[in-house]
Amino acid sequence: MAQPSAYARLLEQLETLPGVGKRSAERIAFFLLKQPSGDTLALADAIRDFREKLVVCSVTGMVSEADPCWIVTDPRRDHDTVLVVEQPTDVLSIENSGAYRGSYHVLMGRLSPMDAVGPGDLNVDGLLNRIERGRDAEQPDWPEVDEVILGTNPTLEGDGTALYLADRIAATGVKVSRLARGLPIGQTLQTASKAVISDAVKGRVNAD
């Protein structure tokens, strides 16, 4: 039996990626074929390093080259405050803003009943265990969580995830808050959605 060609094997692997069908796989394959050999091999090396060197932090759920990750080991951070986000890229976006110096917890997704993604598919238990360990007198070096900030994205699934987490965390007695949302710079009231306007009104600040 003839072995599949390198081209066929690549298409087969590309089609396993989320959102990549046969046509998209073919476009990606031809794009790679037209690139200089060094660029294509650099991509292959990056994928290999990603799989072999990166781990998921057992505390924050962040992808890192060490466990615990750089967030946990940074003594300059306020580890009593934990900002919950959906993906590792959300952590990087917030870090680039320089507006937050607390800790994080990465869910690795959001609740989505339509896609059969439930609480057990997310890093929810890790967050609740983190809160409980902070209260354990036998683990004095483990920081006690005083506040959990819900930073899920302002989508239907993100809001549903935040509501679920708020209920679970409230039962522990820890303070729960959400990131403020409002009108983005440059957007007008005429083009803003009802949800955005509602958030802007509820999250209004003094005009000092």
TAFENVEN-V710498 format. One line per field, one symbol per residue. burial: b if it has 24 or more other C-alpha atoms within 12 Angstrom, else e. A space follows every 50 residues. Layout:
# TAFENVEN-V710498
burial: ???
This chain:
# TAFENVEN-V710498
burial: eeeeeeeeeebeeeeeeeeeeeeebeebbeeeeeeeeeeeeeeeeeeeee eeeeebbbbbbbbbeeeeebbbeeeeeebbbbbbbbbbebbeeeeeeeeb ebbbbbbbbbbeeeeeeebeebbbbbbbebbbebeeeeeeeebbbbbbbb bbbbeeebbebbebbbeebeebebbbbbbebbbeeeeeeeeeeeebeeee eeeeeeee
